[in-house]
Amino acid sequence: MTINIMKKVVEVNGKEVQFTKKEYEIIELLATHPKQVFSKEQIFEMLWGLDSESTINTITEHIRRIRGKFSSRHFKFDFIKTVWGIGYKWQ
């Protein structure tokens, strides 16, 4: 897997995986801060802002979709780790 931050593209085995803008932003945030744990609240505030109409549960749904898109490519994706009771980190 490669992440091209300049092009905002994620590739698996040389093929681009399509992500929504927010899904990509979550990947980039976590990948550029490896092993740092971010709470759902921190991710939400950083990417959506305080005055967003969405809820923090949006983060859980986006993480689920990110994992699903990688697994649909038959790519063993275990980079985003859930830190129970706290949030997520890039392994």
N, C-alpha and C positions, 0 to 999 in steps of 0.2 A: 504494500500500500504506500502511495505517495500523496502528499498534500502540497499543492503548489499555491502558496499564499498570494503570490502576485496575480495569478490567474483566477484564484478562488475556485480551484478544481481539486477533486479527490479522485485518484485512480487506483484501481485494483487490477493487478496483473496487466497493466498498460491500458486498461479500458476505463473510461470515465464513468463514475457513479453519480447519478443525478440527485442532488439534494435541494430542498427549498433554501431560500436565503437564511432563514433562522436555523435550520438544521446545520447548514454549513458554518454559521457563526458559532454555534455551540461546539462543533468539532474544532474549529480554529482556536477558540478560547481555551478549551481544555488541552489541546495538543501543544499549544505554545506555552503552557504552564504545567509541564509534566509533574506528576505526583502531588501537585497542590490540590487540596480539596476545596471545592466550591459548593456552598449550600445552594439549594434551589432558589432561595431568595436572592442570593448574590448574582446568580446567572440571570435570573429574571430582571433584576434592576439594571444590570449591565447591558443586556440585549434588548429589553422591551421598554425600560424606563419606568419611573414611578407612576406616571399617569396613563398607563396602558389599560385598555378594556379587558385584556386577558387576565387569567389567574395563574398562580404559581403551578397549578396542576398541568399547565401547558408544557412545562419543562419535562415532566415525566413522560408525557405523550411524545414529545419530540425525540427524547432519548430512545423510546421504544421503536419509533420509526427509523431512526438512524441505525440501530442494531438490526432491524428487519431488512433494511436495504443492503447491508453488508452480507447478511446471511443468505439473502436471495441470490447473491453472486457466488454462493458456496465458499465464502471467505470466512475463516474462523476469526471473528472479530471479538476480541476481548480487551480492547484498549480502554474503553470507558468502563470504569469500575464503580459500582454503587458502594458508597460508604454509608452503611445503614444508620439512620437517624441523623445523618449530617447532609449528604449530598452526593456529588460525583467527582471523580478525578480521572485523569488520563494516566494509564499504567505504562 
